[in-house]
Amino acid sequence: MRQLAILSIIIASAFEAAVLLIGVGIIVWGIISAMQSAGMEWATMARRFPTPWREEKFSGGYVVRDATGQALAYLYARSTESEAVEAKQLTFDEARRIAVNIARLPELLRE
């Protein structure tokens, strides 16, 4: 009986993961379709926001900029975890980690 219960939990978890992946795939497909219908391709996006992207710290968090200095994303942060929770914002460490990963997107898309 116990093995059957464990097996059903594993199957349910695998099913949930598959549904999540399908959902993410549909969202990505929708974004790509919208870009293509608007006449945009990946190469167009690369020209519009030239690499390398970099993250910069500012007094209220982090900003991700492209090679021309164009701001691509702002991540607002608070200095302590309690302030961040109260303001429903990120801590500086969380904002930095997310900014670093956003700045890496162009190289990840090339792979």
Secondary structure, DSSP 8 states (H G I E B T S, - for coil): -HHHHHHHHHHHHHHHHHHHHHHHHHHHHHHHHHHHHTT--HHHHHHHS-S--EEEEETTEEEEE-TT--EEEEEEEESSHHHHHHHT-EEHHHHHHHHHHHHTHHHHHH-
